[in-house]
């Protein structure tokens, strides 16, 4: 998660004394509680949940289009935003929503009359703005979530670094040995079941060019190998497999045979069983 986004969602000034964090807790809790209850916009009245008719009408009088929709936005921001403020969960987004709501109430509905009718909404706007600026403090769910995210990201980074280091080490070792594990099982005198498995932790791409007897043209297999993925296919005897480079693939695509007398694998007939000849090279 981006550090700026994480700081906005769960962050805040966490290097404060216990008394300051208690102050943040009290501010959050009572502002959130007041937002949930004092306006009587969401609680049932005459058996109806949601914005009351008077509040929808007031929203329409302020000139908002779709007044019912914006009334719902306001009451949900206050009610559920108040609960989030009390819990200290997503504190800054909840405070930001209520800054907009209370700003609208103060300067549009009450025409900026902060000395009389708009005083209450103005105080709520200032308190939500303070919460937005200072954050939730240590006594909040955001604080614990933020700490866990930091630890989780550190653990993920350590694991990725370990995997990359191990893959580099195995890659260096594979300079002198084959990076793929091969296994073949004779089915009968004419067929062999062949397995190819990636031994690396990270995915690797390999191109196999397969020549089969009594078959015109070339069969080209291009495959992404996931960690520990095993690929199985059957080959007739006299087949030859080349682990091809990009230039060799281009040659094959032009309808030409690759100029190499060392196939990665060749299947030969021997008595009643099929055997493999492996060349341990990349």
C-alpha distance (Angstrom), angle and dihedral (degrees) to the residues before:
residue distance angle dihedral
X1 . . .
X2 3.81 . .
X3 3.83 110.3 .
X4 3.82 93.5 -130.6
X5 3.81 92.3 51.2
X6 3.80 91.4 46.2
X7 3.81 90.8 49.1
X8 3.81 90.8 51.2
X9 3.82 95.0 46.7
X10 3.81 101.0 39.6
X11 3.81 107.7 2.8
X12 3.76 136.4 96.7
X13 3.77 143.1 134.2
X14 3.80 101.4 -45.7
X15 3.82 99.6 163.2
X16 3.80 95.1 85.9
X17 3.79 134.3 118.8
X18 3.79 121.1 -97.0
X19 3.81 91.5 -104.4
X20 3.82 91.5 54.0
X21 3.80 91.8 48.8
X22 3.80 89.9 49.4
X23 3.81 87.1 52.6
X24 3.83 90.6 52.2
X25 3.81 89.6 49.0
X26 3.82 93.5 51.4
X27 3.81 92.3 45.7
X28 3.80 92.5 49.5
X29 3.78 95.2 44.3
X30 3.79 99.5 48.9
X31 3.82 95.1 39.6
X32 3.80 89.0 50.7
X33 3.80 92.2 46.0
X34 3.81 91.5 50.2
X35 3.81 91.9 48.5
X36 3.80 89.2 52.9
X37 3.78 97.2 50.2
X38 3.79 121.1 14.4
X39 3.77 101.7 69.0
X40 3.80 96.7 55.8
X41 3.78 90.3 -148.6
X42 3.78 99.0 124.2
X43 3.78 107.2 29.2
X44 3.82 119.1 94.1
X45 3.74 117.6 -81.7
X46 3.77 117.5 175.0
X47 3.81 87.2 -4.3
X48 3.81 94.9 -58.6
X49 3.83 123.7 127.0
X50 3.76 119.6 -157.4
X51 3.81 133.2 29.9
X52 3.77 112.2 -1.1
X53 3.79 119.5 -127.7
X54 3.79 93.0 -108.2
X55 3.81 90.9 54.8
X56 3.81 92.9 48.9
X57 3.81 88.6 50.1
X58 3.81 91.7 49.1
X59 3.84 88.9 51.0
X60 3.80 90.0 52.1
X61 3.82 90.8 48.2
X62 3.83 89.5 56.4
X63 3.80 88.4 61.4
X64 3.80 99.8 -108.0
X65 3.82 115.7 151.7
X66 3.82 113.7 -128.7
X67 3.83 92.5 20.9
X68 3.81 93.8 -172.6
X69 3.81 91.3 56.7
X70 3.81 94.4 48.0
X71 3.81 90.6 44.5
X72 3.80 88.3 56.2
X73 3.83 90.5 48.5
X74 3.80 90.7 52.4
X75 3.82 97.6 47.0
X76 3.81 93.1 44.3
X77 3.82 90.4 49.0
X78 3.79 90.5 51.5
X79 3.81 98.7 40.3
X80 3.81 102.2 40.2
X81 3.80 92.3 28.1
X82 3.80 87.8 55.7
X83 3.81 90.7 52.4
X84 3.82 90.5 50.0
X85 3.81 90.4 50.2
X86 3.79 91.5 52.2
X87 3.80 91.0 50.1
X88 3.78 94.2 41.9
X89 3.81 89.8 -127.1
X90 3.82 119.0 142.3
X91 3.79 83.1 -10.9
X92 3.77 99.3 169.0
X93 3.83 97.2 48.1
X94 3.83 89.6 47.7
X95 3.82 91.1 48.8
X96 3.81 91.7 47.4
X97 3.82 92.0 53.3
X98 3.77 91.3 51.1
X99 3.80 92.4 47.1
X100 3.82 87.1 60.7
X101 3.82 92.9 44.9
X102 3.80 95.2 48.5
X103 3.82 92.1 42.0
X104 3.81 88.4 55.8
X105 3.80 91.1 48.2
X106 3.80 93.0 48.1
X107 3.77 102.9 43.3
X108 3.81 103.0 26.5
X109 3.79 107.6 29.1
X110 3.83 95.7 33.6
X111 3.82 93.9 30.5
X112 3.80 91.8 -126.2
X113 3.81 93.7 -61.2
X114 3.80 94.5 151.7
X115 3.79 91.4 160.0
X116 3.80 94.9 64.6
X117 3.81 130.7 1.0
X118 3.81 96.0 9.4
X119 3.81 96.0 49.8
X120 3.82 96.8 95.7
X121 3.80 95.4 48.9
X122 3.82 89.7 44.2
X123 3.82 91.1 54.9
X124 3.80 90.4 49.2
X125 3.81 89.5 50.4
X126 3.81 92.1 52.0
X127 3.81 92.9 46.6
X128 3.83 92.6 48.1
X129 3.81 88.7 48.3
X130 3.82 90.1 53.2
X131 3.81 90.5 50.7
X132 3.80 89.6 48.6
X133 3.81 91.9 52.2
X134 3.80 99.4 41.8
X135 3.78 99.7 35.1
X136 3.81 128.5 -143.0
X137 3.82 100.8 -56.2
X138 3.79 126.3 -138.7
X139 3.81 96.6 -60.5
X140 3.78 94.3 71.9
X141 3.78 141.1 89.9
X142 3.80 89.4 -117.1
X143 3.80 90.3 62.8
X144 3.80 93.2 55.5
X145 3.81 93.2 42.3
X146 3.80 90.1 50.8
X147 3.81 91.8 51.2
X148 3.80 91.6 49.1
X149 3.81 91.5 48.7
X150 3.80 90.8 51.9
X151 3.81 91.3 50.1
X152 3.80 91.8 44.6
X153 3.80 92.9 50.9
X154 3.81 90.3 47.7
X155 3.80 90.8 51.3
X156 3.81 92.4 47.6
X157 3.81 91.0 49.3
X158 3.80 91.2 50.2
X159 3.81 92.3 50.1
X160 3.82 92.4 48.2
X161 3.80 91.0 49.0
X162 3.81 90.0 50.0
X163 3.82 92.0 49.5
X164 3.79 92.8 48.3
X165 3.80 91.4 48.0
X166 3.79 91.8 49.0
X167 3.79 92.5 46.9
X168 3.81 90.4 50.4
X169 3.79 90.7 50.4
X170 3.81 93.0 48.8
X171 3.80 89.6 45.3
X172 3.80 90.2 55.7
X173 3.80 90.4 48.8
X174 3.80 90.9 49.2
X175 3.79 91.0 61.4
X176 3.80 85.9 84.6
X177 3.79 99.3 30.7
X178 3.76 138.1 44.7
X179 3.85 112.7 -86.7
X180 3.79 91.5 -151.3
X181 3.75 130.2 69.6
X182 3.78 115.3 -134.3
X183 3.75 130.1 -162.9
X184 3.79 130.6 174.6
X185 3.79 132.4 -171.3
X186 3.78 122.6 -166.4
X187 3.80 110.6 -127.2
X188 3.80 96.5 -179.1
X189 3.77 138.4 -38.9
X190 3.79 92.5 -66.2
X191 3.80 106.0 38.1
X192 3.78 138.8 51.8
X193 3.79 126.5 -167.3
X194 3.78 107.2 -138.6
X195 3.82 128.6 -164.1
X196 3.78 127.8 -165.8
X197 3.80 119.6 -170.6
X198 3.80 131.1 -176.4
X199 3.80 111.9 -125.5
X200 3.78 95.0 -170.2
X201 3.81 122.9 96.2
X202 3.81 93.4 -135.0
X203 3.82 124.0 59.1
X204 3.78 117.2 -88.5
X205 3.76 131.6 -166.3
X206 3.78 119.6 -135.3
X207 3.79 130.6 176.9
X208 3.79 117.7 -151.4
X209 3.79 121.4 -167.2
X210 3.79 109.9 -159.6
X211 3.79 122.8 -162.0
X212 3.79 114.2 -165.8
X213 3.80 125.8 -168.8
X214 3.77 121.0 -109.9
X215 3.78 90.9 15.6
X216 3.75 126.3 109.3
X217 3.76 121.0 -129.8
X218 3.76 129.8 7.3
X219 3.78 130.7 -69.5
X220 3.79 113.2 -141.1
X221 3.79 121.8 -164.5
X222 3.81 118.8 -166.3
X223 3.80 113.4 -175.7
X224 3.79 139.2 169.9
X225 3.79 107.7 -140.0
X226 3.77 114.7 -147.6
X227 3.82 118.7 -153.0
X228 3.79 109.4 -64.4
X229 3.80 92.1 -6.7
X230 3.78 114.2 153.0
X231 3.79 122.1 -152.8
X232 3.80 119.9 -157.6
X233 3.79 130.0 -165.2
X234 3.82 138.1 153.3
X235 3.77 123.5 -118.3
X236 3.76 131.2 -169.4
X237 3.77 118.6 -129.3
X238 3.78 117.2 -86.3
X239 3.81 88.9 38.6
X240 3.76 118.7 139.3
X241 3.80 126.7 -158.1
X242 3.78 125.2 -160.4
X243 3.79 123.5 -166.2
X244 3.76 93.8 -141.7
X245 3.77 134.0 -152.5
X246 3.81 121.5 -138.0
X247 3.81 91.4 -97.2
X248 3.78 91.0 51.9
X249 3.81 90.5 50.1
X250 3.82 88.9 53.9
X251 3.80 88.8 51.6
X252 3.79 91.6 52.0
X253 3.80 92.0 47.2
X254 3.79 87.8 57.1
X255 3.79 88.9 59.0
X256 3.81 95.9 -105.5
X257 3.78 129.5 124.6
X258 3.76 117.2 -116.6
X259 3.77 115.6 -107.0
X260 3.80 101.8 -121.4
X261 3.76 133.6 115.3
X262 3.81 93.1 -166.8
X263 3.77 111.4 76.6
X264 3.78 118.0 -170.5
X265 3.78 87.8 -124.0
X266 3.79 134.7 3.5
X267 3.77 126.9 -170.3
X268 3.79 115.6 -146.1
X269 3.75 134.1 -179.9
X270 3.79 115.4 -114.2
X271 3.79 118.9 175.1
X272 3.81 107.8 -60.9
X273 3.81 96.6 -24.0
X274 3.76 135.5 65.6
X275 3.78 118.8 -124.1
X276 3.77 134.5 -168.3
X277 3.76 131.7 -130.1
X278 3.79 110.6 -155.8
X279 3.76 126.7 -167.4
X280 3.79 108.7 -157.4
X281 3.72 99.8 -141.4
X282 3.79 134.7 111.4
